[in-house]
Amino acid sequence: MNIVVAVDPGSQKCGVAVASPKSVLLQEIVSSSKLPDRVAELARIYSADGIIVGDGTGSGPLIKKLSARISQVPIERVDESHTSERARKEYLKANPPKGLRRFIPACLLYPDSPYDDYVAVILARDYFNPR
């Protein structure tokens, strides 16, 4: 596969990334209610070869919704073990703490905004580069 749309499912919001084996083309957070339409749109715009969905919260019902909406692109459930922890580290590296938060050890910091999109990026990376 050359391009995938990766989804980190959630009950309220989902992380979405469009990626190739060498780069991330887009990453965003989407409302769960708008996700099927947005994934279909991204799959069409980027001519995605596949859609991957993390096997966590609500992945089963989400895959059914996506399958009903998108029939021309294969959808695959992938393992998302430990992706949230890895995404938190990447988020904090890309968005270093400011002010007094700089002095708090990284292991105690928690992002001050959602980072589900970083999880989707990690899902895509793991898909292209299995461990």
VOSE-115943 format. One record per atom (N, C-alpha, C, O): x, z, y; residue number from 0; residue in three letters. Coordinates in nm, 2 decimals, padded with zeros to 4 digits, m for minus. Layout:
N
X; Z; Y; NUM; ALA
...
REM end
This chain:
131
00.08; 00.00; m00.12; 0; MET
00.00; 00.00; 00.00; 0; MET
00.09; 00.00; 00.12; 0; MET
00.19; 00.06; 00.13; 0; MET
00.04; m00.07; 00.22; 1; ASN
00.12; m00.08; 00.35; 1; ASN
00.07; 00.01; 00.46; 1; ASN
00.14; 00.07; 00.53; 1; ASN
m00.07; 00.02; 00.47; 2; ILE
m00.13; 00.11; 00.57; 2; ILE
m00.24; 00.19; 00.51; 2; ILE
m00.32; 00.14; 00.44; 2; ILE
m00.24; 00.32; 00.54; 3; VAL
m00.35; 00.41; 00.49; 3; VAL
m00.41; 00.48; 00.61; 3; VAL
m00.34; 00.51; 00.71; 3; VAL
m00.53; 00.52; 00.59; 4; VAL
m00.60; 00.61; 00.68; 4; VAL
m00.60; 00.74; 00.60; 4; VAL
m00.67; 00.75; 00.49; 4; VAL
m00.54; 00.84; 00.65; 5; ALA
m00.53; 00.97; 00.58; 5; ALA
m00.63; 01.07; 00.65; 5; ALA
m00.64; 01.07; 00.78; 5; ALA
m00.70; 01.15; 00.57; 6; VAL
m00.80; 01.24; 00.63; 6; VAL
m00.78; 01.38; 00.57; 6; VAL
m00.77; 01.40; 00.45; 6; VAL
m00.77; 01.48; 00.66; 7; ASP
m00.77; 01.62; 00.62; 7; ASP
m00.91; 01.67; 00.65; 7; ASP
m00.94; 01.70; 00.77; 7; ASP
m00.99; 01.68; 00.55; 8; PRO
m01.13; 01.72; 00.57; 8; PRO
m01.15; 01.86; 00.61; 8; PRO
m01.07; 01.95; 00.57; 8; PRO
m01.25; 01.89; 00.69; 9; GLY
m01.29; 02.02; 00.73; 9; GLY
m01.44; 02.03; 00.76; 9; GLY
m01.51; 01.92; 00.76; 9; GLY
m01.49; 02.15; 00.77; 10; SER
m01.64; 02.16; 00.79; 10; SER
m01.68; 02.12; 00.93; 10; SER
m01.79; 02.07; 00.95; 10; SER
m01.60; 02.15; 01.03; 11; GLN
m01.64; 02.11; 01.17; 11; GLN
m01.56; 02.00; 01.23; 11; GLN
m01.61; 01.91; 01.30; 11; GLN
m01.43; 01.99; 01.19; 12; LYS
m01.34; 01.89; 01.25; 12; LYS
m01.25; 01.84; 01.13; 12; LYS
m01.22; 01.92; 01.04; 12; LYS
m01.20; 01.72; 01.15; 13; CYS
m01.11; 01.67; 01.05; 13; CYS
m00.98; 01.61; 01.12; 13; CYS
m00.99; 01.55; 01.23; 13; CYS
m00.87; 01.61; 01.05; 14; GLY
m00.75; 01.55; 01.10; 14; GLY
m00.75; 01.41; 01.04; 14; GLY
m00.78; 01.39; 00.92; 14; GLY
m00.71; 01.31; 01.12; 15; VAL
m00.71; 01.17; 01.08; 15; VAL
m00.57; 01.11; 01.13; 15; VAL
m00.53; 01.14; 01.24; 15; VAL
m00.51; 01.03; 01.04; 16; ALA
m00.39; 00.96; 01.07; 16; ALA
m00.39; 00.83; 01.01; 16; ALA
m00.44; 00.81; 00.90; 16; ALA
m00.34; 00.73; 01.08; 17; VAL
m00.31; 00.60; 01.03; 17; VAL
m00.16; 00.58; 01.02; 17; VAL
m00.09; 00.60; 01.12; 17; VAL
m00.12; 00.55; 00.90; 18; ALA
00.03; 00.54; 00.88; 18; ALA
00.07; 00.43; 00.79; 18; ALA
m00.01; 00.38; 00.70; 18; ALA
00.19; 00.39; 00.80; 19; SER
00.26; 00.30; 00.71; 19; SER
00.37; 00.38; 00.65; 19; SER
00.40; 00.49; 00.69; 19; SER
00.44; 00.32; 00.55; 20; PRO
00.55; 00.39; 00.49; 20; PRO
00.66; 00.44; 00.59; 20; PRO
00.74; 00.53; 00.57; 20; PRO
00.67; 00.37; 00.70; 21; LYS
00.78; 00.40; 00.80; 21; LYS
00.74; 00.46; 00.93; 21; LYS
00.82; 00.51; 01.00; 21; LYS
00.61; 00.46; 00.96; 22; SER
00.57; 00.52; 01.09; 22; SER
00.42; 00.56; 01.09; 22; SER
00.34; 00.53; 01.01; 22; SER
00.40; 00.65; 01.19; 23; VAL
00.26; 00.70; 01.21; 23; VAL
00.21; 00.61; 01.33; 23; VAL
00.26; 00.61; 01.44; 23; VAL
00.10; 00.54; 01.30; 24; LEU
00.04; 00.46; 01.41; 24; LEU
m00.06; 00.53; 01.50; 24; LEU
m00.08; 00.49; 01.61; 24; LEU
m00.13; 00.63; 01.44; 25; LEU
m00.23; 00.71; 01.52; 25; LEU
m00.25; 00.84; 01.45; 25; LEU
m00.25; 00.85; 01.33; 25; LEU
m00.27; 00.94; 01.53; 26; GLN
m00.32; 01.07; 01.47; 26; GLN
m00.41; 01.13; 01.57; 26; GLN
m00.39; 01.13; 01.69; 26; GLN
m00.52; 01.19; 01.52; 27; GLU
m00.63; 01.25; 01.61; 27; GLU
m00.71; 01.34; 01.53; 27; GLU
m00.71; 01.35; 01.40; 27; GLU
m00.79; 01.42; 01.60; 28; ILE
m00.89; 01.51; 01.54; 28; ILE
m01.02; 01.46; 01.57; 28; ILE
m01.05; 01.42; 01.69; 28; ILE
m01.11; 01.45; 01.47; 29; VAL
m01.24; 01.39; 01.48; 29; VAL
m01.35; 01.49; 01.43; 29; VAL
m01.32; 01.57; 01.34; 29; VAL
m01.46; 01.50; 01.50; 30; SER
m01.57; 01.58; 01.46; 30; SER
m01.61; 01.53; 01.32; 30; SER
m01.62; 01.41; 01.29; 30; SER
m01.64; 01.63; 01.23; 31; SER
m01.69; 01.59; 01.09; 31; SER
m01.81; 01.50; 01.09; 31; SER
m01.82; 01.42; 01.01; 31; SER
m01.90; 01.52; 01.19; 32; SER
m02.02; 01.44; 01.19; 32; SER
m01.99; 01.29; 01.23; 32; SER
m02.06; 01.20; 01.19; 32; SER
m01.88; 01.27; 01.30; 33; LYS
m01.84; 01.13; 01.34; 33; LYS
m01.74; 01.07; 01.25; 33; LYS
m01.70; 00.95; 01.27; 33; LYS
m01.69; 01.14; 01.15; 34; LEU
m01.58; 01.10; 01.07; 34; LEU
m01.60; 00.97; 00.99; 34; LEU
m01.52; 00.88; 01.00; 34; LEU
m01.71; 00.95; 00.92; 35; PRO
m01.73; 00.83; 00.84; 35; PRO
m01.72; 00.70; 00.93; 35; PRO
m01.66; 00.61; 00.89; 35; PRO
m01.79; 00.71; 01.04; 36; ASP
m01.78; 00.59; 01.13; 36; ASP
m01.64; 00.57; 01.19; 36; ASP
m01.60; 00.45; 01.19; 36; ASP
m01.57; 00.67; 01.22; 37; ARG
m01.44; 00.66; 01.28; 37; ARG
m01.34; 00.61; 01.17; 37; ARG
m01.26; 00.52; 01.20; 37; ARG
m01.35; 00.66; 01.05; 38; VAL
m01.26; 00.61; 00.94; 38; VAL
m01.29; 00.46; 00.91; 38; VAL
m01.19; 00.39; 00.89; 38; VAL
m01.41; 00.43; 00.91; 39; ALA
m01.45; 00.28; 00.89; 39; ALA
m01.39; 00.20; 01.00; 39; ALA
m01.34; 00.09; 00.97; 39; ALA
m01.40; 00.25; 01.12; 40; GLU
m01.35; 00.17; 01.24; 40; GLU
m01.20; 00.16; 01.22; 40; GLU
m01.14; 00.05; 01.24; 40; GLU
m01.13; 00.26; 01.19; 41; LEU
m00.98; 00.26; 01.18; 41; LEU
m00.94; 00.17; 01.07; 41; LEU
m00.84; 00.10; 01.08; 41; LEU
m01.01; 00.18; 00.96; 42; ALA
m00.97; 00.10; 00.84; 42; ALA
m00.98; m00.05; 00.88; 42; ALA
m00.90; m00.13; 00.84; 42; ALA
m01.08; m00.08; 00.96; 43; ARG
m01.10; m00.22; 01.00; 43; ARG
m01.00; m00.27; 01.10; 43; ARG
m00.94; m00.37; 01.09; 43; ARG
m00.98; m00.18; 01.20; 44; ILE
m00.88; m00.22; 01.31; 44; ILE
m00.74; m00.24; 01.26; 44; ILE
m00.67; m00.33; 01.29; 44; ILE
m00.70; m00.15; 01.17; 45; TYR
m00.56; m00.15; 01.12; 45; TYR
m00.55; m00.22; 00.98; 45; TYR
m00.44; m00.23; 00.93; 45; TYR
m00.66; m00.28; 00.94; 46; SER
m00.66; m00.35; 00.81; 46; SER
m00.59; m00.26; 00.70; 46; SER
m00.50; m00.31; 00.63; 46; SER
m00.65; m00.14; 00.69; 47; ALA
m00.59; m00.05; 00.59; 47; ALA
m00.61; m00.09; 00.45; 47; ALA
m00.71; m00.15; 00.41; 47; ALA
m00.51; m00.06; 00.37; 48; ASP
m00.51; m00.09; 00.23; 48; ASP
m00.58; 00.02; 00.15; 48; ASP
m00.61; 00.00; 00.03; 48; ASP
m00.59; 00.14; 00.21; 49; GLY
m00.65; 00.25; 00.14; 49; GLY
m00.68; 00.36; 00.23; 49; GLY
m00.63; 00.37; 00.34; 49; GLY
m00.77; 00.45; 00.18; 50; ILE
m00.80; 00.57; 00.25; 50; ILE
m00.77; 00.69; 00.16; 50; ILE
m00.81; 00.69; 00.04; 50; ILE
m00.69; 00.79; 00.21; 51; ILE
m00.66; 00.90; 00.13; 51; ILE
m00.73; 01.02; 00.19; 51; ILE
m00.73; 01.04; 00.31; 51; ILE
m00.78; 01.11; 00.11; 52; VAL
m00.85; 01.23; 00.15; 52; VAL
m00.79; 01.35; 00.08; 52; VAL
m00.78; 01.35; m00.04; 52; VAL
m00.75; 01.45; 00.16; 53; GLY
m00.70; 01.58; 00.10; 53; GLY
m00.81; 01.64; 00.02; 53; GLY
m00.93; 01.63; 00.05; 53; GLY
m00.77; 01.71; m00.09; 54; ASP
m00.86; 01.76; m00.19; 54; ASP
m00.92; 01.90; m00.15; 54; ASP
m00.97; 01.97; m00.24; 54; ASP
m00.90; 01.94; m00.03; 55; GLY
m00.95; 02.07; 00.01; 55; GLY
m01.10; 02.07; 00.05; 55; GLY
m01.18; 02.00; 00.00; 55; GLY
m01.13; 02.16; 00.15; 56; THR
m01.26; 02.18; 00.20; 56; THR
m01.35; 02.06; 00.21; 56; THR
m01.32; 01.97; 00.29; 56; THR
m01.46; 02.05; 00.13; 57; GLY
m01.56; 01.95; 00.15; 57; GLY
m01.51; 01.81; 00.12; 57; GLY
m01.58; 01.71; 00.16; 57; GLY
m01.41; 01.80; 00.04; 58; SER
m01.36; 01.66; 00.01; 58; SER
m01.46; 01.58; m00.07; 58; SER
m01.47; 01.46; m00.05; 58; SER
m01.53; 01.64; m00.17; 59; GLY
m01.62; 01.57; m00.26; 59; GLY
m01.73; 01.50; m00.18; 59; GLY
m01.75; 01.38; m00.19; 59; GLY
m01.81; 01.58; m00.10; 60; PRO
m01.92; 01.52; m00.02; 60; PRO
m01.86; 01.42; 00.08; 60; PRO
m01.93; 01.32; 00.10; 60; PRO
m01.75; 01.44; 00.13; 61; LEU
m01.69; 01.35; 00.23; 61; LEU
m01.66; 01.21; 00.16; 61; LEU
m01.69; 01.11; 00.22; 61; LEU
m01.60; 01.22; 00.05; 62; ILE
m01.57; 01.10; m00.03; 62; ILE
m01.69; 01.02; m00.06; 62; ILE
m01.69; 00.90; m00.05; 62; ILE
m01.80; 01.09; m00.09; 63; LYS
m01.93; 01.02; m00.12; 63; LYS
m01.98; 00.95; 00.01; 63; LYS
m02.02; 00.84; 00.00; 63; LYS
m01.97; 01.02; 00.12; 64; LYS
m02.01; 00.96; 00.25; 64; LYS
m01.93; 00.84; 00.28; 64; LYS
m01.98; 00.73; 00.33; 64; LYS
m01.79; 00.85; 00.27; 65; LEU
m01.70; 00.74; 00.30; 65; LEU
m01.73; 00.62; 00.21; 65; LEU
m01.73; 00.51; 00.25; 65; LEU
m01.75; 00.65; 00.08; 66; SER
m01.78; 00.54; m00.02; 66; SER
m01.90; 00.47; 00.01; 66; SER
m01.91; 00.34; m00.01; 66; SER
m02.00; 00.54; 00.06; 67; ALA
m02.13; 00.47; 00.10; 67; ALA
m02.11; 00.38; 00.23; 67; ALA
m02.18; 00.28; 00.24; 67; ALA
m02.02; 00.42; 00.31; 68; ARG
m02.00; 00.35; 00.44; 68; ARG
m01.89; 00.25; 00.43; 68; ARG
m01.90; 00.14; 00.50; 68; ARG
m01.79; 00.27; 00.34; 69; ILE
m01.68; 00.18; 00.33; 69; ILE
m01.66; 00.13; 00.18; 69; ILE
m01.61; 00.21; 00.10; 69; ILE
m01.70; 00.02; 00.15; 70; SER
m01.69; m00.03; 00.01; 70; SER
m01.57; m00.12; m00.02; 70; SER
m01.53; m00.13; m00.13; 70; SER
m01.52; m00.17; 00.09; 71; GLN
m01.41; m00.27; 00.07; 71; GLN
m01.27; m00.21; 00.06; 71; GLN
m01.17; m00.28; 00.03; 71; GLN
m01.25; m00.08; 00.09; 72; VAL
m01.12; m00.02; 00.09; 72; VAL
m01.12; 00.10; m00.01; 72; VAL
m01.21; 00.18; m00.01; 72; VAL
m01.03; 00.10; m00.10; 73; PRO
m01.02; 00.21; m00.20; 73; PRO
m01.00; 00.34; m00.14; 73; PRO
m00.92; 00.36; m00.04; 73; PRO
m01.07; 00.44; m00.19; 74; ILE
m01.06; 00.58; m00.14; 74; ILE
m01.00; 00.67; m00.25; 74; ILE
m01.05; 00.66; m00.37; 74; ILE
m00.90; 00.75; m00.22; 75; GLU
m00.83; 00.83; m00.32; 75; GLU
m00.82; 00.97; m00.27; 75; GLU
m00.78; 01.00; m00.16; 75; GLU
m00.85; 01.07; m00.36; 76; ARG
m00.83; 01.21; m00.33; 76; ARG
m00.69; 01.25; m00.36; 76; ARG
m00.64; 01.21; m00.47; 76; ARG
m00.62; 01.32; m00.27; 77; VAL
m00.48; 01.36; m00.29; 77; VAL
m00.46; 01.51; m00.28; 77; VAL
m00.54; 01.57; m00.21; 77; VAL
m00.36; 01.56; m00.34; 78; ASP
m00.33; 01.70; m00.33; 78; ASP
m00.29; 01.74; m00.19; 78; ASP
m00.20; 01.68; m00.13; 78; ASP
m00.35; 01.85; m00.14; 79; GLU
m00.30; 01.89; m00.01; 79; GLU
m00.25; 02.03; m00.01; 79; GLU
m00.25; 02.11; 00.09; 79; GLU
m00.19; 02.07; m00.12; 80; SER
m00.13; 02.20; m00.13; 80; SER
m00.02; 02.22; m00.03; 80; SER
00.07; 02.14; m00.02; 80; SER
m00.02; 02.33; 00.04; 81; HIS
00.08; 02.37; 00.14; 81; HIS
00.09; 02.28; 00.26; 81; HIS
00.19; 02.30; 00.33; 81; HIS
00.00; 02.19; 00.28; 82; THR
00.02; 02.10; 00.39; 82; THR
m00.01; 02.17; 00.52; 82; THR
00.04; 02.13; 00.63; 82; THR
m00.10; 02.27; 00.52; 83; SER
m00.13; 02.34; 00.65; 83; SER
m00.01; 02.41; 00.70; 83; SER
00.02; 02.41; 00.82; 83; SER
00.06; 02.48; 00.61; 84; GLU
00.18; 02.55; 00.65; 84; GLU
00.29; 02.46; 00.70; 84; GLU
00.35; 02.48; 00.81; 84; GLU
00.30; 02.34; 00.64; 85; ARG
00.40; 02.24; 00.68; 85; ARG
00.36; 02.18; 00.82; 85; ARG
00.44; 02.16; 00.90; 85; ARG
00.23; 02.16; 00.83; 86; ALA
00.18; 02.10; 00.96; 86; ALA
00.20; 02.20; 01.07; 86; ALA
00.23; 02.16; 01.18; 86; ALA
00.18; 02.33; 01.04; 87; ARG
00.19; 02.43; 01.15; 87; ARG
00.34; 02.43; 01.20; 87; ARG
00.36; 02.43; 01.32; 87; ARG
00.43; 02.42; 01.11; 88; LYS
00.57; 02.41; 01.16; 88; LYS
00.60; 02.28; 01.24; 88; LYS
00.67; 02.29; 01.34; 88; LYS
00.55; 02.17; 01.19; 89; GLU
00.57; 02.04; 01.27; 89; GLU
00.50; 02.05; 01.41; 89; GLU
00.56; 02.00; 01.51; 89; GLU
00.38; 02.11; 01.41; 90; TYR
00.31; 02.12; 01.54; 90; TYR
00.39; 02.20; 01.64; 90; TYR
00.41; 02.17; 01.75; 90; TYR
00.44; 02.32; 01.59; 91; LEU
00.52; 02.41; 01.68; 91; LEU
00.65; 02.34; 01.72; 91; LEU
00.70; 02.37; 01.83; 91; LEU
00.71; 02.26; 01.63; 92; LYS
00.83; 02.19; 01.67; 92; LYS
00.80; 02.08; 01.78; 92; LYS
00.88; 02.07; 01.88; 92; LYS
00.69; 02.02; 01.77; 93; ALA
00.65; 01.91; 01.86; 93; ALA
00.60; 01.97; 01.99; 93; ALA
00.60; 01.91; 02.10; 93; ALA
00.54; 02.09; 01.98; 94; ASN
00.48; 02.16; 02.10; 94; ASN
00.54; 02.30; 02.11; 94; ASN
00.47; 02.40; 02.08; 94; ASN
00.67; 02.32; 02.15; 95; PRO
00.73; 02.45; 02.15; 95; PRO
00.66; 02.55; 02.24; 95; PRO
00.60; 02.51; 02.34; 95; PRO
00.66; 02.67; 02.20; 96; PRO
00.59; 02.77; 02.28; 96; PRO
00.65; 02.79; 02.42; 96; PRO
00.77; 02.76; 02.44; 96; PRO
00.57; 02.82; 02.51; 97; LYS
00.61; 02.84; 02.65; 97; LYS
00.59; 02.99; 02.70; 97; LYS
00.52; 03.06; 02.63; 97; LYS
00.65; 03.02; 02.80; 98; GLY
00.63; 03.16; 02.86; 98; GLY
00.68; 03.26; 02.76; 98; GLY
00.79; 03.24; 02.70; 98; GLY
00.61; 03.37; 02.76; 99; LEU
00.66; 03.48; 02.67; 99; LEU
00.65; 03.45; 02.52; 99; LEU
00.71; 03.51; 02.44; 99; LEU
00.56; 03.35; 02.49; 100; ARG
00.55; 03.31; 02.35; 100; ARG
00.68; 03.26; 02.29; 100; ARG
00.70; 03.26; 02.17; 100; ARG
00.77; 03.22; 02.38; 101; ARG
00.91; 03.17; 02.33; 101; ARG
00.98; 03.27; 02.26; 101; ARG
01.07; 03.24; 02.18; 101; ARG
00.96; 03.40; 02.29; 102; PHE
01.03; 03.51; 02.23; 102; PHE
00.97; 03.56; 02.10; 102; PHE
01.03; 03.65; 02.04; 102; PHE
00.86; 03.51; 02.06; 103; ILE
00.80; 03.55; 01.94; 103; ILE
00.86; 03.47; 01.82; 103; ILE
00.87; 03.35; 01.83; 103; ILE
00.90; 03.54; 01.72; 104; PRO
00.96; 03.46; 01.60; 104; PRO
00.86; 03.35; 01.55; 104; PRO
00.74; 03.37; 01.55; 104; PRO
00.92; 03.24; 01.52; 105; ALA
00.83; 03.12; 01.48; 105; ALA
00.74; 03.16; 01.36; 105; ALA
00.63; 03.10; 01.35; 105; ALA
00.79; 03.24; 01.27; 106; CYS
00.70; 03.28; 01.16; 106; CYS
00.58; 03.35; 01.19; 106; CYS
00.48; 03.36; 01.12; 106; CYS
00.58; 03.41; 01.31; 107; LEU
00.46; 03.48; 01.36; 107; LEU
00.37; 03.40; 01.45; 107; LEU
00.26; 03.45; 01.49; 107; LEU
00.42; 03.29; 01.50; 108; LEU
00.34; 03.21; 01.59; 108; LEU
00.23; 03.13; 01.52; 108; LEU
00.25; 03.09; 01.40; 108; LEU
00.12; 03.11; 01.59; 109; TYR
00.01; 03.03; 01.54; 109; TYR
m00.02; 02.93; 01.65; 109; TYR
m00.04; 02.97; 01.76; 109; TYR
m00.04; 02.80; 01.62; 110; PRO
m00.07; 02.71; 01.73; 110; PRO
m00.20; 02.75; 01.81; 110; PRO
m00.29; 02.81; 01.75; 110; PRO
m00.19; 02.72; 01.93; 111; ASP
m00.31; 02.75; 02.02; 111; ASP
m00.41; 02.64; 02.03; 111; ASP
m00.51; 02.65; 02.11; 111; ASP
m00.40; 02.54; 01.95; 112; SER
m00.50; 02.43; 01.94; 112; SER
m00.50; 02.38; 01.80; 112; SER
m00.40; 02.40; 01.73; 112; SER
m00.60; 02.31; 01.76; 113; PRO
m00.61; 02.25; 01.63; 113; PRO
m00.49; 02.16; 01.59; 113; PRO
m00.44; 02.09; 01.68; 113; PRO
m00.45; 02.16; 01.47; 114; TYR
m00.34; 02.08; 01.43; 114; TYR
m00.38; 02.00; 01.30; 114; TYR
m00.29; 01.97; 01.22; 114; TYR
m00.50; 01.98; 01.28; 115; ASP
m00.55; 01.91; 01.16; 115; ASP
m00.49; 01.77; 01.15; 115; ASP
m00.47; 01.71; 01.04; 115; ASP
m00.46; 01.71; 01.26; 116; ASP
m00.41; 01.57; 01.26; 116; ASP
m00.26; 01.57; 01.21; 116; ASP
m00.22; 01.48; 01.14; 116; ASP
m00.19; 01.68; 01.23; 117; TYR
m00.06; 01.69; 01.17; 117; TYR
m00.07; 01.70; 01.01; 117; TYR
00.02; 01.65; 00.94; 117; TYR
m00.17; 01.77; 00.97; 118; VAL
m00.20; 01.78; 00.82; 118; VAL
m00.22; 01.64; 00.77; 118; VAL
m00.16; 01.60; 00.66; 118; VAL
m00.30; 01.56; 00.84; 119; ALA
m00.33; 01.42; 00.79; 119; ALA
m00.20; 01.34; 00.79; 119; ALA
m00.18; 01.26; 00.70; 119; ALA
m00.11; 01.36; 00.88; 120; VAL
00.02; 01.29; 00.88; 120; VAL
00.10; 01.32; 00.76; 120; VAL
00.16; 01.24; 00.70; 120; VAL
00.10; 01.45; 00.73; 121; ILE
00.18; 01.50; 00.61; 121; ILE
00.12; 01.44; 00.48; 121; ILE
00.19; 01.41; 00.39; 121; ILE
m00.02; 01.43; 00.48; 122; LEU
m00.08; 01.37; 00.36; 122; LEU
m00.03; 01.23; 00.34; 122; LEU
00.00; 01.19; 00.23; 122; LEU
m00.03; 01.16; 00.45; 123; ALA
00.02; 01.02; 00.45; 123; ALA
00.17; 01.01; 00.40; 123; ALA
00.20; 00.93; 00.32; 123; ALA
00.25; 01.09; 00.46; 124; ARG
00.39; 01.09; 00.43; 124; ARG
00.41; 01.12; 00.28; 124; ARG
00.49; 01.06; 00.21; 124; ARG
00.34; 01.22; 00.23; 125; ASP
00.35; 01.26; 00.09; 125; ASP
00.30; 01.15; 00.00; 125; ASP
00.35; 01.13; m00.11; 125; ASP
00.20; 01.08; 00.04; 126; TYR
00.15; 00.97; m00.04; 126; TYR
00.25; 00.86; m00.05; 126; TYR
00.27; 00.80; m00.16; 126; TYR
00.32; 00.82; 00.06; 127; PHE
00.42; 00.72; 00.05; 127; PHE
00.55; 00.76; m00.01; 127; PHE
00.62; 00.68; m00.07; 127; PHE
00.58; 00.89; 00.00; 128; ASN
00.70; 00.95; m00.06; 128; ASN
00.67; 01.07; m00.14; 128; ASN
00.69; 01.18; m00.10; 128; ASN
00.62; 01.04; m00.26; 129; PRO
00.59; 01.16; m00.35; 129; PRO
00.71; 01.24; m00.38; 129; PRO
00.83; 01.20; m00.39; 129; PRO
00.69; 01.37; m00.39; 130; ARG
00.80; 01.47; m00.42; 130; ARG
00.84; 01.46; m00.56; 130; ARG
00.93; 01.54; m00.60; 130; ARG
REM end
